[in-house]
Amino acid sequence: TEDRASQHRGESLEGASTIRAFRAEGMFIDGNMAVLERNLRSYYLNVASNRWLALRLEALGAIIVLLASLLAVLSDSVSAGLGGLS
């Protein structure tokens, strides 16, 4: 399905001559701004939550790598090759 912003824009472009004939440009501009704002609000929340998740996953990965390297260095029973693989 098509999002509301694209649908509103397409309908406004198709009926541009009718909108101008009835001098309703201001109403359609206001409607377009409202639809765009609603669309961008959800997009911003999506981007922010994706960034939040990416930051946490990167930190978790760094901690796992740190622990694996510390265990490989501090353990006496791990060879240099096996420590490099970890």
KAJO-V870214 format. One record per backbone hydrogen bond with DSSP energy under -1.0 kcal/mol. CO is the residue of the C=O (numbers start at 0). NH is the residue of the N-H. If there is no record, write none. Layout:
CO;NH
CO;NH
//
This chain:
2;6
3;7
4;8
5;9
6;10
7;11
8;12
9;13
10;14
12;15
14;18
15;19
16;20
17;21
18;23
19;22
23;27
24;28
25;29
26;30
27;31
28;32
29;33
30;34
31;35
32;36
33;37
34;38
35;39
36;40
37;41
38;42
39;43
40;44
41;45
42;46
43;47
44;48
45;49
46;50
47;51
48;52
49;53
50;54
51;55
52;56
53;57
54;58
55;59
56;60
57;61
58;62
59;63
60;64
61;65
62;66
63;67
64;68
65;69
66;70
67;71
68;72
69;73
70;74
78;82
79;83
80;84
81;85
//
